[in-house]
Amino acid sequence: MKVSHIIYKVEDLHKAVEEFREQGFAVEYGKAKNPYNAVIYFSQGPYLELLWSTGMPDIAKRMLRLFGNRKMADRMDFWDHYPSGCCGMHLENYASDLEQEKAVLKKHHQKFFELSSVRKDTKGRALRCRCLFPDELGIPSMMTYFSTDPKPKNFVHPNGVVRIGAVYFGTKSDYIPLIQELCDDEFLHLFVSEKPGDDIRFEFQFLSNTIEQ
């Protein structure tokens, strides 16, 4: 697997989109009507998701807690109520399913919640994927790659950023071997943190240098 995207929580989606555009990034909303997120794509490597809301209603979270997976609802609440900044990371695989990833999680005695996702973006493309959400926040969420590739080709943002050059993910020491077994992305750097899943940084790679966020 490799890093799919970084979740960057924002308090005001439209304001955040404008601020990132003013900084020289090409930003597009996740969907045309009533968007709850926006994305900054790069031709290579992970993208950045500006998340205002998970889009999951409270009643759906209550149903999850009663009949599904309480930890999944807790993860959605964590993202929904996070103040601002990096609060999550997704990995993506090279296959059309997540069977190998589920086997690794089971081997390490980790529970998870699986679901299908589909979203029609502002260009009318239906982006489908399968997702895995481990119970523990210190283990990244996982997904198959989108059914349609939304990334631009040979694109450089107006400010000169070409990609996210490095990602730093803090987690419990017990989870590091598991994540290393799942992910072979050379740009992912794991470290031990007292705030698993809540200690994430990344660097933008420019045509000539990098800057950390």
C-alpha positions in Angstrom: 0.0 0.0 0.0 0.9 3.6 -0.3 -0.4 6.8 1.3 -3.6 7.8 -0.4 -4.4 11.1 1.2 -4.1 13.3 4.3 -7.3 14.5 6.1 -6.9 18.2 7.0 -9.8 19.3 9.1 -11.2 22.9 8.6 -13.8 24.9 10.5 -15.1 26.7 7.4 -14.9 24.9 4.1 -15.5 27.8 1.8 -13.1 30.0 3.7 -10.4 27.2 3.7 -10.8 26.7 -0.1 -10.3 30.4 -0.7 -7.3 30.5 1.6 -5.6 27.6 -0.2 -6.4 29.1 -3.6 -4.9 32.4 -2.5 -1.8 30.4 -1.5 -1.5 29.2 -5.1 -3.2 25.8 -4.9 -5.7 24.4 -7.4 -8.6 23.3 -5.2 -11.9 21.6 -6.2 -14.9 20.8 -4.0 -15.7 17.1 -3.4 -19.1 17.5 -5.0 -21.0 20.2 -6.7 -24.0 20.4 -4.3 -23.7 20.8 -0.6 -20.0 19.8 -0.4 -18.6 18.7 2.9 -15.0 18.5 1.7 -12.6 19.7 -1.0 -9.5 18.2 -2.5 -6.1 19.3 -3.6 -4.8 16.7 -6.1 -1.3 16.2 -7.3 -0.2 14.2 -10.4 1.8 11.8 -8.2 1.6 10.8 -4.6 -1.1 11.5 -2.0 -3.6 14.3 -2.2 -4.9 16.6 0.6 -8.5 16.5 1.7 -9.9 19.6 3.3 -12.6 18.1 5.5 -15.4 20.2 7.1 -17.6 17.2 7.9 -17.7 13.5 7.3 -21.2 13.8 6.0 -22.5 11.1 8.3 -25.7 12.2 10.1 -25.9 11.8 13.9 -28.7 9.3 13.5 -26.5 7.1 11.3 -23.8 7.2 14.0 -26.4 6.2 16.6 -27.4 3.2 14.4 -23.8 2.2 14.0 -23.3 2.2 17.7 -26.4 0.1 18.3 -26.2 -2.4 15.4 -22.8 -1.9 13.7 -19.5 -0.7 14.9 -19.1 1.7 17.8 -15.5 2.4 17.0 -16.4 3.4 13.5 -18.9 5.9 14.9 -16.2 7.2 17.3 -13.8 7.7 14.4 -16.4 9.7 12.5 -17.1 11.8 15.7 -13.3 12.3 16.1 -13.1 13.8 12.6 -16.3 15.8 12.8 -15.3 17.5 16.1 -11.6 17.9 15.5 -10.8 21.6 15.7 -8.5 22.1 12.7 -5.3 20.6 11.2 -4.2 17.1 10.2 -6.3 14.5 11.9 -6.2 11.4 9.6 -4.4 9.5 6.9 -5.7 6.9 4.4 -3.6 4.2 2.7 -4.5 2.8 -0.7 -3.6 -0.5 -2.3 -2.8 -1.7 -5.8 -5.7 -4.1 -6.1 -9.5 -4.0 -6.6 -10.3 -5.4 -3.1 -8.9 -5.3 0.4 -8.5 -9.0 1.1 -4.8 -8.9 1.8 -5.2 -5.9 4.1 -8.0 -7.6 6.1 -5.8 -10.6 6.5 -3.0 -8.5 7.9 -5.4 -6.8 10.4 -6.8 -10.2 11.5 -3.3 -11.6 11.9 -2.5 -8.7 14.3 -5.9 -9.2 16.1 -7.3 -5.8 14.9 -11.0 -5.3 14.3 -12.3 -3.1 11.5 -15.3 -1.9 9.6 -15.6 -2.3 5.9 -17.9 -0.3 3.5 -18.3 0.8 -0.1 -18.1 4.4 -1.1 -19.2 6.3 -4.1 -19.0 10.0 -4.8 -19.8 12.1 -7.9 -17.3 14.8 -8.2 -17.6 18.3 -9.7 -16.6 16.9 -13.1 -19.4 14.3 -13.1 -17.2 11.4 -12.4 -18.4 8.6 -10.1 -15.5 7.8 -7.8 -16.0 4.3 -6.3 -13.9 2.5 -3.8 -13.9 0.1 -0.9 -12.8 1.3 2.5 -11.5 -0.3 5.7 -11.7 1.6 9.0 -9.7 -0.1 11.8 -11.1 0.2 15.3 -7.9 1.9 16.5 -7.2 5.5 15.4 -3.5 4.7 15.5 -3.9 2.5 12.4 -4.6 4.4 9.2 -7.8 3.8 7.3 -7.5 2.0 4.0 -9.1 2.0 0.6 -8.8 0.7 -2.9 -8.0 3.3 -5.6 -10.9 5.1 -7.2 -12.6 3.4 -10.1 -11.8 6.5 -12.2 -8.5 8.3 -11.7 -9.3 11.9 -10.7 -5.7 13.2 -10.6 -4.4 15.7 -13.2 -1.6 14.7 -15.5 1.8 16.4 -15.3 0.3 19.1 -13.2 2.2 21.7 -11.2 0.2 24.0 -8.9 0.5 27.8 -9.6 2.7 28.2 -6.5 5.2 25.6 -7.8 4.1 22.6 -5.6 4.4 19.3 -7.4 3.4 16.8 -4.7 3.4 15.9 -1.0 6.9 14.9 -0.6 6.9 13.3 2.9 4.3 12.2 5.4 5.0 11.7 9.2 2.5 9.6 11.1 2.7 9.2 14.9 1.3 6.1 16.5 1.8 3.5 19.2 5.0 1.5 19.0 2.8 -1.7 18.8 1.2 -0.5 15.6 4.3 0.3 13.7 5.2 -3.3 12.6 1.6 -3.7 11.4 1.6 -0.5 9.4 5.0 -1.4 7.9 3.6 -4.8 6.9 0.7 -3.0 5.1 2.6 -0.1 3.5 5.7 0.0 1.4 5.5 3.8 0.6 9.0 5.3 0.9 7.5 8.7 1.6 5.8 7.5 4.8 7.7 8.0 8.0 6.4 6.4 11.2 7.3 7.5 14.7 6.1 6.7 18.2 3.7 9.2 19.6 1.5 9.6 22.7 -1.3 10.8 20.4 -1.8 8.0 18.0 -3.7 9.2 14.9 -3.6 12.8 16.1 0.1 13.5 15.3 0.5 13.9 11.6 2.6 16.2 9.5 3.6 16.4 5.9 5.9 18.4 3.5 5.0 20.0 0.2 7.6 19.3 -2.5 8.2 22.3 -4.8 10.1 22.3 -8.0 13.2 23.2 -6.1 12.6 22.6 -2.3 10.2 21.5 0.4 8.1 23.1 3.1 6.6 21.4 6.1 2.9 21.7 7.2 
